[in-house]
Amino acid sequence: MTDAVLTQAPDSPEVERVGAPIPHATRDARAAEYVGQFGEFARGQEPMWLGAQRRAAIESFATLGFPTTSNEDWHFTSVAALLERTYVPVATASEALSARDIARFQFEGDWQTLVFLNGHFVGQLSQIESGLKVYAGPMSDALSDEARARIVERHFGGLADTRTHAFTALNSAFSGDGAFIHVAADTVAPRNVHLLFVSDDAAEGALVSPRNAIVLEHHAEATVMESYVALGNANYLTNAVTEVYVGDGARLRHYKIQRESINAYHVGSWYANQGRACTYEAFSFAIGADMSRTNIATLLDGEGSHVSLDGLYLVNGDQTVDHQTSVIHAKESCTSHELYKGVLDGDSHAVFNGKVYVHPEAQKTDGKQSNNNLLLSEGARVDTKPQLEIYADDVKCTHGATIGPVDSTALFYLKSRGIGPSIAIRLLTYAFAAEVLEELTIPAVRDELERLAFERFAVGA
């Protein structure tokens, strides 16, 4: 087993670096309030199996409580700030959302868009695909159809880890509407699917718990984008979970954009299971929220499968952004490639914790993991820990991490050519981020993220 820990932070006491500790009384009392809410949570009519899952999840959450910096996976990220209040599910959706409100969050091209406002499906702004071979629509509709509900039952809750992950257990207990996407065998989804989760000022104090499931049967193909965006600056908690099944020979491109309110908190978790000779491409882009965390875990459970996990995070001010990845190689001849890059300004804080686990029978594994960070200010800090745990001998696995300022030689070169210092820094920062954005295969998505990145660099210049 090989671990690497790389930390760069200003001179400060340990408690300042990892965030203020949570008093046990505060943490336990806040968790008890969510447990108490569960009995009043309006669930409407739902299958018995789903109710049983909810009860088991709230029991698990009651046992786990909220994580503290004593938990290894939360050592560098404190949730103390989001425990200052108890967030409550929004009972009904606002009627104020219009096509004009969401236009700036959509992409050029032929996309099927499903819109959710404060956790509720907005039918008049959405398109549902409900053919014999492809379904992409709200989870609530899928559960109301007997045949489709049986498919949901086989997959819902099968991957989400409610026994050890408190926020996943909390989502499973309070999950609202979300998307269910099912692509039959040997079928290519006719359009890319965009799941647009919007929060507005009515989300003040809200607990928003989207729950999604994506199921690709053997040799199916699809592209799914999850966007979490805000209209306004409300203080709320988004706690989302997506379960992903990639069948033998299937291919899924799965992207996430997190542009939440700067006063919001965001926890998003993806759990994936991969069959033989399949491909799963996951990408995360994060610029919003006061504190955000993205968890991605995948099991390579078939020979010859591949996963690529890439991400870009751009933060400033007092923002905290945390990425946790887990890749388990369980079968032979699988590959996993990870590249996460971050640009930090102000007093922002980034955390990256990547784990690659190779089972003894997973010979001929090829795993690469890299986390690179660019600091634009003295107050910015990064804690990064790429890890390899290998129990096979015929493998090629590497990992690495870097933290540093803008390259002084390159900066001097640009300034010597008459480029002003602020423009030079923006150009170098943009070039640093471009490597990971170039991996995106959909031009409309790549162009939009490049635009957002350049705007963020302009603000930080």
N, C-alpha and C positions, 0 to 999 in steps of 0.2 A: 504494500500500500504506500502511495506517495501523496503527500499533501503539500500545498504551498500557500502561505498566507502573506499577503503584501498589503501594508497599510501606509497611507500617507495622510497625515493630519497635522493641524497646528499644535504647538506645544500646549497641552491642556491635560487636566486630570482625566483618568479613565472614564469616570462617570459622565464627563462632558462628551467624550468621543462616542460612547454607545447610547447616549440618551439617558434622561433621568429614570431611575428605577421606579417601578410601580409598587406602592405599598400594598401588601397582601390584602388588607382590609378593603381598600378601594377596588382592587381587581376583583376580588370575590363578590363584593357587593354589586358591582356593575354586571358581572356575569349572572348573578342571581336575578337582577332586574329583567334581563333578556329571557331567562327561564320562566319568570313570572308572566312575561308578555305572551308566551307561547299558548297558554290556555285561552287567551282572548284573540289570537290571530285568526282572522276570517279566511277560511280556506275554501268555502263553498263546497260544491259537490266534486269529489275526486275519488279515484279508485282506492280500495281498501289497502292495497299494497303500498301506495304512496303515503297514506296516513301512517302505516306502520313504519315506513322509512323515516318519516318526520319525527315520530316519537322516539325511535332509537337514536336519531341524530341529536335531539335536544338532551337526551340522557347523556350522550357522549360529551356534548358541550358542557353540561353541568359538571361532569367529572374533570374535564380538561381545564376549563376556565380560559381566560385570555392569556396568551403567551407573554413571557417576560424576557429580559435580556439574559436570564439564566438558561433559557432554552438555547441550545447550540444554533439552531436555524434562525433564531431571532437575536443573536448576541449583539449585533451591531445596529439593530433597528428597534426603537422603543415605540410601543403603541399607547404610551401614557396620554398623549394629547387626545386621541380619539375616545379615551375613557372618561373625558371630562363631562360627557353627557350621554344619555341613552338614546339611541336612534330608533325610530318607530316606523314600521311599514306604512306607506301611503295607501289609504283605503281605496281611493278612486283616482282615475287619471284626470288631469286637467284637460279642458276642451280648447285651450288657447293655442295649441300648436298648429302651424300652417306650413304649407309647402315652402313658402318663402323663408321660414325660420330655419329649415334644415338644408336649404339649397347649398350653402357653403360647405357642408360636410359630406356632400355626395361626389361621386367620381364621374368623369366622362366615360362614355361607352354604354354598352347594353348590360345594365346591372339590375338584378332583382333586389329590391330593398324592403326589409322588414323594419318598421319603426316602433320603438318602445319609448314611452314617456314615463319617467319616474317608476319604472318597473311594470308598466301596463302597455299592452299591445294597442297600437293606433291603426285600425284597419283602413281608414280612409286615405292614409298616406303610404300604404304598403301594397305589395303584390305577392300573392300566394301561388306557389307552383304545386299543384296537387294531381299530377298525372300518375299513370300506373307505375312508371319507373322512377320518377323523381318526386319527392315531397320536400318542400321548403316552406315552412309556415310556423305559426305560433304553436308552442307546446300545448296550449289549452285546446286548440282545434284538433291537434293530433290525438289527444286523449279522449276527445268526444267521438272519434271514429273507431268502431270496435276492432277492425282489422289492424289499423295503424297503432292503436293503443297497445296491442299485443307486442308489436315491435318495440315500442317505447319501453314497455315493462321489461323486456329482455335486456335492455341496455341502461336504463336510468338507474343510477346508483351503483353500477357494476364496477366502476373505476375510482370514483371519488372517495378519498380516504377520510372518513369521518372519525376514525378511531384515534388518530394521532394529530390531525390538523384541525385546530379549533375553529378557524374561519370557514373551513369546508363544512364542518358539522353545523355551524350557525347558518350557512346557506341552505343546507339540506333541510333544516328545520323550518326556515322561513321563506324558502324559494318561491318567487312569484312566477310570472310568465317569462318565457324565453323562446328560443327557437329550437325546432326539431328539424333536422335535415337528414333525409334518407335517400341514397342513390343506389338503385338496384345493380346487380351484377352486370358487367360488360356495358355500362352506360356512362356517358359523359354528361354531366349537368349542362343544360343548354345555355345557362347564363351564370355569371359570377354572382354570388350571393353576398349582400351587404346587410349585416345586422347593426342597426343604428340605435344605440341606447342613449337617449337624451335625458338630461336632468335640467329643470328650470327652477325659478325661484320658489315654486311650490314644494320643492324637495327639501327646503330648509328643515333640518332635524330628522330627515328621513333615512331609513334603512332600505336600500334598494338591492334586491337579491336576484339578479337574472340567473336562470338555469338553462343551459343549452346542451344539446346532444347532437353530434354529427356522426352518422353511420354510413360508411362506404363499403358496399359488398365487394366481392372479388372483382378485380380489373375495372372498377369504377373510377371516375375522376371528377374532381370538383375544386372550386376555389371559394373560400369563405373569408370574409373580412368582418371583424368585430370592431366597431368604433364606439368609444365611450366619450361623450362630449357634453358640454354644458352651455346653457343659455343663462348667463348671469353668474353670480359669485356666491351661491348658497353654500352652506355648510351641511354636508350629508355624508353618508358612508355607502359606497358601492362595494358590494361583496359578491362577485360573480364566479360561477363555476361552469366549465365546459368539459364534457366528456367526449372523447374522440376515438372512434373505431375505424382503423384503416385495414381493409381486408387484403387477402393475398393478391399481389400484383396491382393493387390500387394506388392512386396518387392523390394526395390532398395538399393544396397550398392554403395555409391558414395564417392569416395576418391579424394583427391587433394594433389599433391606434388608441392611445389614452390621452385625451385632451380635457380632463375633468376641470371643474372649478378649482381655482388656486386655494380655496378654503375647504375643499373636500378631501376625503380619504378614499383610497381605492385599493382593494385587494382582489386580484383576479387569478384564478387557478385553472390550468388546463391539465387534464389527465388523459393520456393516449395509450392505446394498445395497438401494436403493429403486427400484421401477419407476414407471410413469406413474400420476399422479393417486392415489397411495397416501398413507397416513398412518402415521407411526411416532411413538409417544409413549413416551419413555423417562424414567424417574424414578429417582433414586438417593438413598437415605437412609443416612447413615453416623454411627454413634455408637461403634463398637467398635474394637478393635485398637490396638496401640501405634503402628504405622505402617500406614496404608492408602492405597491409590491406586486410583482408578477411571478407566479410559481408555474413552472412547466415540468411535468414528469412524463416520461414515455418508457414503455417496455417494448424492446425489440424482441418479439416472441416468435419470429419466424426466420429461417435462414435467408441470407441475402438481402435483408431489408436495410433501408437507409433513412436517417433523420438528419436534417439540418436545422439548427436552432440559432437564429441570428437576432440581434437587437441593437437599437440605438436609443440612447436617452440623453436629453438635453435639459439641464436644470440650472436654476440660479436662485438668488435670494436665500430663503431658509428651507427650500424644498429638500425632501429626502426621497430617493428612488432606490428600490431594492429589487434585484432579480435573483431568483433561485431556480436552478435547473437540476434535473435528475434524469440521467440516461442509464437504463439497465440493459446491458447486452446479455441476453439469455440464450441465444443461438449462434451458430457458426456464421462466419463470413458476412457480418453486418458492419455498417459504417455509420459513424456519427461525427458531424462537424459542427462546431460552435464558434461563433464570432460575435462578441458583444463589445460595443464601443460606447463611451460616454464622454460628454463635454460638460464641464461644471464651471459655474461662475458664482460670484458672491460668497455666501456661507453655506452653500448647498452641500449635500452629503449623498454619496452613492455607495451601494453595497452590491457585490456580485458573489454568489456562492454556487459554484458549479460542481456537480458530482457525476462521475462516470464509474459505473460498477460493472465489472466483467466477470461473469460466472465461469467456473472451471470448464464447462462444455462449450463456451463461446470462443473457440479457437478461430484464428484468422480475423480477429477483430481489428478494425482500423478506426481509432478515435482521436480526434483533434479538438482542442479546446483553447480558446484565446479570449482574453479580456484586456482591452486597451482603453486608457482614460487620459483625457487632456484637461488640465487644470488651467483656467484662465485667471484665477485670483489666488491670493495667499490663504484666504479663508475657506476655500473649497477643500473637501477631503473625501477619500475613497478607502473603503475596506473591501479587499477582494481575496477570494480563497478558492481557486480552482483545485479540484481533487480527483485523483485516480485511485480506484481500489480494484486491483487486478488479481484474479486467481487462475488465469490461463497463461501458458508460456509462449504460444505462437501468436503474438499480437504486435501491433504498431500503435502506440498511444503516446500522445504528447499533450502538454498543457503549458500555459504561460500567461503572464499578466504584466502590464506596464502602467505606470503612472508618471506623468511629467507635464511640464509646461510646453508652450509653443516652442518649436525648434529655433534656437537663436540664430543659427547660420542661415536657415531659410528666410527668417524674418529680416536679417541684415541684407540678404540678396534682394528681396523685394523692395526694401526701403532705398537701397542703392540705385534702383531703377526708377526712382521717383514716386513710388507708391506710398501714400501716407500710412502711418503706423496702425490706425484703426482699420483701414481697408485691408492692409496686409494681414492683420490677425484674423479678420473675417475670412479671407481667402484661404489661409492655411487651415483654419478650423473647418471650413467647408470641405476642403480636400481630405482632411482626416476622416470626416464622416462619410464621404462619398463612397468609400470602399464597401461599406456594408449596404448602402442603398443600392449600389449597382447589382447586388444579388437578386433584387426584385425583378420578376419576369413580366409583370404587367405594367406597361408604360404609364398608364393613367395613375396608378398608385405610386410608382416611382417618382413621377413628376410632381405629384401633390406633396409627397413627403420631402422632396428636395426643396420645394417652395417653403414649407413649414420650417425646415431646418435653416434655410437662409434667412427667413424672417426672425427666427430666434437668435441667430448670430448677430443680426443687425441691432436687435434690442440690447443684446449683451455687449455690443462694441463700445 
